[in-house]
Amino acid sequence: MKITVLGSGTSTGVPTIGCHCDVCTSTDARDNRLRPSVMFTFAGKNVVVDTTPDFRTQMLRAKVQRLDAVLFTHPHADHILGLDDVRPYNFRQSGAIPMFGSEETLTAIRRIFPYIFTGKDYGSAIPKIDLHTVNDEPFELFGSTVVPVKLQHGKHFEVLGFRIDNSAYLTDHSEIPDESLEKLHGLDVLFLDALRYKPHPTHSTVERSLKYVEQLAPRMTYFTHLCHDLGHERAESMLPPHVRLAYDGLEIDAGGRE
């Protein structure tokens, strides 16, 4: 399995519009962060987590020739608004793309993209997708088991992370419930939300995510959903060697090695 980081930034991306801080004006390419997404490649298939507003740019940059499935974490704008840009893959692959998410997420997709589901002929191409509702039960995808992991994104909103084999991607979480932590032992690669150092009501901090690392002891951990409070070089220099900051374009194999 290979994991490609398509975007490592927060909902506004980095640089943030109108900001002239040290990170937003940095010349380090790792400080340029599109909205958060990764791609799992296994069994000759490409499975993307979330279709961000930067989806088109991310696919072009990573030279992704086919898209075999999408996993949705939740229905916030920075995670779904690039959905229409799957159409070129429909053209190339001549079929619908399976997409998986919670009932709440799929309901939001049907509301935001109603033209996809009317069955009308609009005289132009629309995305061809096949929606599948998931909860907390594992399911099979291209010969691997996908384990949905429930997370708290603030006190009143639940999102999904996903474990595939010995890798897991968790974004937009302020808390990982105990029952979800039980699903995350024995990992080679773990992605965790680590927005910034200062507390935030709906996102984990660097300090809190480091505590999850101690508790779960994965082989390698990558922090993602990073805001402009974290400059890559300086922030990473203060982390233990088995914890790194994700950056756009990073490729990781199933054993956690770059």
Buried (B, 14 or more C-beta within 10 A) or exposed (E): BEBBBBBBBBBBBBBBEEEEEEBBEBEEEBBBBBBBBBBBBBEEBBBBBBBBBBBBBBBEBBEBEEBBBBBBBBBBEBBBBBBBBBBEBBEEBEEEBBBBBBEBBBBBBEEEBEEBBEEEEEEEEBBBBEBBEBEEEEEEBBEBEBBBBBBBBBEEBBBBBBBBBBBBBBBBBBBBEEEBEEBBEEBBBBBBBBBBBEEBEBBBBBEBBBEBBEEBEBBBBBBBBBBBBBBBEEBBEEBEEEBBBBBBBBEBBBEBEE
